[in-house]
Amino acid sequence: MKSIIFEKAGRPEEVLQLKEIPTPTPAAGEVLVKVMASPVNPSDVMFVQGMYGIRPQLPSGAGFEGCGIIEAVGEGVNLPVGSRVAFTTIGAWSEYAVVSAKAIFPLPPTMPFEVGAQIFVNPFTAWAMLHDSGLQQGQWLILTAGGSTFAQLVIQMAAAKGIKVICTVRRDSQTEQLLALGAAAVVNTEKEFLPKRVKELTNGAMADCCFDATGGDVSALALSSLKAKGKMFVYGMLSLKETPVNNGLLIFKGLTIQGFWLTEWLSSAPREVRQKAAQEIIALLHDGTLKVQVAATYPLENAVQAVTDSEKEGRSGKILITTY
């Protein structure tokens, strides 16, 4: 089978290789999936560069999630061969992937592969962060990097709960789309001072919470836009800059900064919460209530180009690597 492999950590265009390797056989508790589609997420790129929370065991496959069809099952696995599934594993950018049965999510047979491939990383993170934030109807949430695929999912989920979302962007071209998805407001941080605008939008109350993907100066401004006892969840650092933290804000406003990593959440969240997340996400995606966008698809042979294009600004959806 063909698979994307890297033998040393580094920039994807320098280290990723398309190789022919033996098709694996599932052991007890495992499933062999014929991969149909897999997204390119920022976490995938960071993993290849050795900058992610999980370090690659070299040589390593790439890609953390995908969608496909069960080809074979190992001993003790009661999943039907031929059924459509989403999954998470290391090495999803491949024609086949061996996956723990615990990391398999059965899908409706009519769900498009392009949708099923995006079920895990972004939707689960969005659902889990909203769940852990405790935000209620009428409260205010700031999303930095508000035009990202992840942020678009948060907007939709939050709006359905009556949570008011303020998105930060750097290009006005994203504003119309984000408002259409349900954002209450979009703030271009290249043109507007975020704390002042948040104060206006909330009639002086300021925001209850922020989901921060950027780090750096925008994150510092978002922190200044929170009300007393407000909370910031940090889940990324797209700027590659640390957030300057004003100790006075933390002390006198009683603010909380908390990191969020889906891998840790899945290992610590109660089983019933994880099951509820999966059921709700799959149902919302299947009936179209929750929409995911695809900017472009690339065959496995063009995985390097897919990664390169995924890092360009201004995309309207996710980049997918496909095998069909």
MARLO-174001 format. One record per residue (C-alpha): residue number from 1; residue in three letters; z, x, y. Coordinates in steps of 0.25 Angstrom, whole numbers, plus 5000, padded with zeros to 4 digits. Each point is the difference from the previous one (the first is absolute). Example, Ala and Ser with C-alpha at 12.3 -4.5 7.8 and 13.67 -1.06 7.14 Angstrom:
<nodes>
pos; code; z; x; y
1; ala; 5031; 5049; 4982 .
2; ser; 4998; 5006; 5014 .
</nodes>
This chain:
<nodes>
pos; code; z; x; y
1; met; 5000; 5000; 5000 .
2; lys; 4998; 5004; 5015 .
3; ser; 5013; 5002; 5008 .
4; ile; 5003; 5006; 5014 .
5; ile; 5009; 5012; 4997 .
6; phe; 5006; 5011; 5009 .
7; glu; 5006; 5013; 4995 .
8; lys; 5007; 5004; 5013 .
9; ala; 5006; 4993; 5012 .
10; gly; 4991; 4999; 5012 .
11; arg; 4991; 4993; 5009 .
12; pro; 4992; 4990; 4991 .
13; glu; 4987; 5004; 5004 .
14; glu; 5004; 5014; 4995 .
15; val; 5007; 4998; 4987 .
16; leu; 4995; 4986; 4994 .
17; gln; 4990; 5002; 4989 .
18; leu; 4993; 4990; 4991 .
19; lys; 5002; 5004; 4985 .
20; glu; 4997; 4996; 4987 .
21; ile; 5013; 4999; 4991 .
22; pro; 5004; 4993; 4987 .
23; thr; 5003; 4985; 5001 .
24; pro; 5015; 4999; 4997 .
25; thr; 5006; 4991; 4989 .
26; pro; 5012; 4992; 5004 .
27; ala; 5013; 5003; 4994 .
28; ala; 5011; 4990; 4997 .
29; gly; 5003; 4992; 5012 .
30; glu; 4987; 5004; 5007 .
31; val; 4987; 4993; 5003 .
32; leu; 4986; 5006; 5002 .
33; val; 4993; 4993; 5012 .
34; lys; 4985; 5001; 5003 .
35; val; 5001; 5002; 5015 .
36; met; 4991; 4992; 5008 .
37; ala; 5005; 5003; 5014 .
38; ser; 5011; 5008; 5007 .
39; pro; 5003; 5001; 5015 .
40; val; 5002; 5013; 5008 .
41; asn; 5014; 4999; 5007 .
42; pro; 5007; 5010; 5009 .
43; ser; 5010; 5003; 4989 .
44; asp; 4988; 5004; 4991 .
45; val; 4995; 5010; 5010 .
46; met; 5014; 5006; 5002 .
47; phe; 5002; 5001; 4985 .
48; val; 4988; 5009; 4999 .
49; gln; 5005; 5008; 5011 .
50; gly; 5013; 5002; 4994 .
51; met; 5007; 4993; 5012 .
52; tyr; 5005; 4987; 4992 .
53; gly; 5014; 4997; 4994 .
54; ile; 4994; 5002; 4986 .
55; arg; 4994; 5014; 4998 .
56; pro; 4988; 5001; 4991 .
57; gln; 5001; 5007; 4987 .
58; leu; 4987; 5008; 5000 .
59; pro; 4990; 4998; 4996 .
60; ser; 5001; 4986; 5004 .
61; gly; 4992; 4987; 5002 .
62; ala; 5000; 4993; 5013 .
63; gly; 5002; 4985; 5005 .
64; phe; 5012; 4992; 4998 .
65; glu; 4995; 4986; 4998 .
66; gly; 4989; 4992; 4995 .
67; cys; 4994; 4988; 4992 .
68; gly; 4993; 4999; 4987 .
69; ile; 4999; 4994; 4986 .
70; ile; 5009; 5003; 4989 .
71; glu; 4992; 5009; 4990 .
72; ala; 5011; 5002; 4989 .
73; val; 5015; 4999; 4999 .
74; gly; 5011; 5009; 4993 .
75; glu; 5010; 4996; 4991 .
76; gly; 5010; 4990; 5005 .
77; val; 4991; 4995; 5011 .
78; asn; 4997; 4985; 5000 .
79; leu; 4989; 4999; 5010 .
80; pro; 4986; 4995; 4996 .
81; val; 4988; 5009; 5000 .
82; gly; 4989; 4996; 5009 .
83; ser; 5010; 4994; 5010 .
84; arg; 4999; 5004; 5015 .
85; val; 5012; 5008; 5006 .
86; ala; 5005; 5007; 5012 .
87; phe; 5007; 5013; 4997 .
88; thr; 5007; 5012; 5007 .
89; thr; 5000; 5014; 4994 .
90; ile; 4996; 5014; 5004 .
91; gly; 4985; 5002; 4997 .
92; ala; 4994; 4987; 5004 .
93; trp; 4987; 5006; 5005 .
94; ser; 4994; 5001; 4986 .
95; glu; 4992; 4992; 4990 .
96; tyr; 5012; 4997; 4992 .
97; ala; 5015; 5001; 5002 .
98; val; 5012; 5000; 4991 .
99; val; 5011; 4992; 5006 .
100; ser; 5014; 4996; 4996 .
101; ala; 5001; 4985; 4997 .
102; lys; 5011; 4999; 5010 .
103; ala; 4990; 5004; 5011 .
104; ile; 4990; 4989; 4996 .
105; phe; 4998; 4987; 5008 .
106; pro; 4992; 4989; 4993 .
107; leu; 4990; 4994; 5009 .
108; pro; 4992; 4987; 5000 .
109; pro; 4987; 5002; 4993 .
110; thr; 4992; 4995; 5013 .
111; met; 5007; 5010; 5009 .
112; pro; 4989; 5010; 5006 .
113; phe; 5003; 5014; 4996 .
114; glu; 4999; 5004; 5015 .
115; val; 5012; 4991; 5002 .
116; gly; 5008; 5004; 4988 .
117; ala; 4998; 5014; 5003 .
118; gln; 5009; 4999; 5012 .
119; ile; 5011; 4992; 4995 .
120; phe; 5010; 5011; 4998 .
121; val; 5003; 5010; 5011 .
122; asn; 4998; 4992; 5013 .
123; pro; 5003; 4986; 4996 .
124; phe; 5013; 5004; 4993 .
125; thr; 5004; 5009; 5011 .
126; ala; 4998; 4989; 5010 .
127; trp; 5007; 4989; 4992 .
128; ala; 5012; 5010; 4997 .
129; met; 5002; 5004; 5014 .
130; leu; 5000; 4986; 5005 .
131; his; 5010; 4996; 4989 .
132; asp; 5009; 5012; 5003 .
133; ser; 4999; 4998; 5016 .
134; gly; 5006; 4986; 4999 .
135; leu; 4992; 4996; 5011 .
136; gln; 5000; 4985; 5003 .
137; gln; 4991; 4989; 5006 .
138; gly; 4999; 5003; 5015 .
139; gln; 5004; 5015; 5000 .
140; trp; 4992; 5011; 5005 .
141; leu; 4993; 5011; 4992 .
142; ile; 4993; 5012; 5006 .
143; leu; 4989; 5007; 4991 .
144; thr; 4996; 5014; 5004 .
145; ala; 4985; 5003; 4995 .
146; gly; 4998; 4985; 5001 .
147; gly; 4986; 5000; 4996 .
148; ser; 5002; 5007; 4986 .
149; thr; 4997; 4992; 4988 .
150; phe; 5015; 5000; 4997 .
151; ala; 5003; 4994; 5013 .
152; gln; 4990; 4989; 4999 .
153; leu; 5007; 4996; 4987 .
154; val; 5014; 5000; 5007 .
155; ile; 4994; 4992; 5011 .
156; gln; 4995; 4989; 4991 .
157; met; 5013; 5000; 4992 .
158; ala; 5009; 5000; 5012 .
159; ala; 4992; 4989; 5007 .
160; ala; 5002; 4991; 4988 .
161; lys; 5015; 5002; 5002 .
162; gly; 5000; 4997; 5014 .
163; ile; 5003; 5014; 5004 .
164; lys; 4993; 5005; 5013 .
165; val; 4993; 5013; 4999 .
166; ile; 4996; 5010; 5011 .
167; cys; 4990; 5010; 4995 .
168; thr; 4997; 5014; 5007 .
169; val; 4986; 5005; 5000 .
170; arg; 4992; 5010; 5008 .
171; arg; 4987; 4993; 5001 .
172; asp; 4998; 4986; 5006 .
173; ser; 4989; 4997; 4989 .
174; gln; 5011; 4997; 4990 .
175; thr; 5007; 4989; 5009 .
176; glu; 4992; 4988; 4996 .
177; gln; 5000; 5002; 4985 .
178; leu; 5015; 5002; 5000 .
179; leu; 5003; 4988; 5009 .
180; ala; 4991; 4992; 4991 .
181; leu; 5009; 5004; 4988 .
182; gly; 5012; 4995; 5007 .
183; ala; 5006; 5011; 5008 .
184; ala; 5007; 4995; 5012 .
185; ala; 4996; 5011; 5009 .
186; val; 4992; 5013; 5000 .
187; val; 5004; 5012; 5009 .
188; asn; 4991; 5012; 5002 .
189; thr; 5010; 5011; 5002 .
190; glu; 4989; 5009; 5007 .
191; lys; 5000; 4990; 5011 .
192; glu; 5014; 4993; 5000 .
193; phe; 5014; 5004; 5000 .
194; leu; 5005; 4994; 4987 .
195; pro; 5015; 4997; 5003 .
196; lys; 4996; 4993; 5013 .
197; arg; 4990; 4992; 4993 .
198; val; 5009; 4996; 4989 .
199; lys; 5011; 4996; 5010 .
200; glu; 4989; 4991; 5007 .
201; leu; 4996; 4994; 4987 .
202; thr; 5014; 4997; 4995 .
203; asn; 5005; 4995; 5013 .
204; gly; 5010; 5012; 5001 .
205; ala; 5005; 4999; 4986 .
206; met; 4992; 5012; 4994 .
207; ala; 4996; 5001; 4986 .
208; asp; 5009; 4998; 4987 .
209; cys; 4993; 5010; 4991 .
210; cys; 4989; 5010; 4999 .
211; phe; 4991; 5005; 4989 .
212; asp; 4996; 5014; 5004 .
213; ala; 4988; 5007; 4993 .
214; thr; 4997; 5011; 5011 .
215; gly; 5012; 5008; 5004 .
216; gly; 4999; 5008; 5013 .
217; asp; 5000; 4994; 5014 .
218; val; 4995; 4986; 4997 .
219; ser; 5012; 4999; 4990 .
220; ala; 5010; 5004; 5011 .
221; leu; 4994; 4989; 5009 .
222; ala; 5002; 4990; 4989 .
223; leu; 5014; 5004; 4997 .
224; ser; 5003; 4998; 5015 .
225; ser; 4994; 4986; 4999 .
226; leu; 5010; 4995; 4990 .
227; lys; 5012; 4991; 5004 .
228; ala; 5015; 5004; 4997 .
229; lys; 5002; 5001; 4985 .
230; gly; 4985; 5001; 4998 .
231; lys; 4994; 5007; 4988 .
232; met; 4988; 5009; 4998 .
233; phe; 4994; 5002; 4986 .
234; val; 4992; 5013; 4999 .
235; tyr; 4990; 5000; 4989 .
236; gly; 4990; 5011; 5005 .
237; met; 4996; 5011; 5010 .
238; leu; 4986; 4998; 5003 .
239; ser; 5001; 5009; 5013 .
240; leu; 5006; 5011; 4991 .
241; lys; 5011; 5001; 5011 .
242; glu; 5014; 4998; 4999 .
243; thr; 5006; 4988; 5008 .
244; pro; 5008; 5005; 5012 .
245; val; 5013; 4992; 4999 .
246; asn; 5009; 4997; 5012 .
247; asn; 5014; 5001; 4995 .
248; gly; 5005; 4991; 5011 .
249; leu; 4992; 4989; 4995 .
250; leu; 5005; 5001; 4987 .
251; ile; 5015; 5001; 5005 .
252; phe; 5000; 4989; 5011 .
253; lys; 4990; 4990; 4994 .
254; gly; 5005; 5002; 4985 .
255; leu; 4986; 5002; 4995 .
256; thr; 4997; 5003; 4986 .
257; ile; 4988; 5009; 4994 .
258; gln; 4997; 4998; 4986 .
259; gly; 4990; 5007; 4991 .
260; phe; 4991; 4991; 4990 .
261; trp; 4993; 5005; 4988 .
262; leu; 4994; 4990; 4990 .
263; thr; 5002; 5009; 4988 .
264; glu; 5015; 5000; 5003 .
265; trp; 5001; 4985; 5003 .
266; leu; 4993; 4997; 4987 .
267; ser; 5010; 5008; 4992 .
268; ser; 5012; 4994; 5008 .
269; ala; 4996; 4986; 5003 .
270; pro; 5006; 4989; 4990 .
271; arg; 4990; 4996; 4989 .
272; glu; 4999; 4986; 5005 .
273; val; 4997; 5004; 5014 .
274; arg; 4988; 5009; 4995 .
275; gln; 4995; 4988; 4991 .
276; lys; 5001; 4991; 5012 .
277; ala; 4992; 5010; 5009 .
278; ala; 4989; 5001; 4989 .
279; gln; 4999; 4985; 4998 .
280; glu; 4999; 4997; 5015 .
281; ile; 4990; 5011; 5003 .
282; ile; 4991; 4997; 4989 .
283; ala; 5000; 4985; 5003 .
284; leu; 4998; 5003; 5015 .
285; leu; 4988; 5009; 4998 .
286; his; 4994; 4991; 4989 .
287; asp; 5000; 4988; 5009 .
288; gly; 4995; 5007; 5012 .
289; thr; 5012; 4998; 5008 .
290; leu; 5002; 5015; 5001 .
291; lys; 4987; 5007; 5003 .
292; val; 4997; 5015; 4998 .
293; gln; 4988; 5006; 5006 .
294; val; 4990; 5010; 4993 .
295; ala; 4993; 5009; 5010 .
296; ala; 4991; 5007; 4990 .
297; thr; 4999; 5004; 4985 .
298; tyr; 4996; 5013; 4994 .
299; pro; 4997; 5004; 4986 .
300; leu; 5009; 5010; 4993 .
301; glu; 4990; 5011; 5002 .
302; asn; 5002; 4998; 5015 .
303; ala; 5015; 5000; 5000 .
304; val; 5001; 5012; 5010 .
305; gln; 4991; 4993; 5010 .
306; ala; 5009; 4987; 4998 .
307; val; 5012; 5008; 5003 .
308; thr; 4994; 5006; 5012 .
309; asp; 4995; 4987; 5006 .
310; ser; 5014; 4994; 4997 .
311; glu; 5006; 5009; 5010 .
312; lys; 4991; 4996; 5011 .
313; glu; 5005; 4990; 5011 .
314; gly; 4995; 4986; 5003 .
315; arg; 4998; 4995; 4986 .
316; ser; 5001; 4985; 4997 .
317; gly; 5005; 5001; 4986 .
318; lys; 5003; 5009; 4988 .
319; ile; 4991; 5010; 4994 .
320; leu; 4998; 4998; 4985 .
321; ile; 4996; 5009; 4989 .
322; thr; 4993; 4992; 4989 .
323; thr; 4994; 5003; 4986 .
324; tyr; 4991; 4988; 4999 .
</nodes>
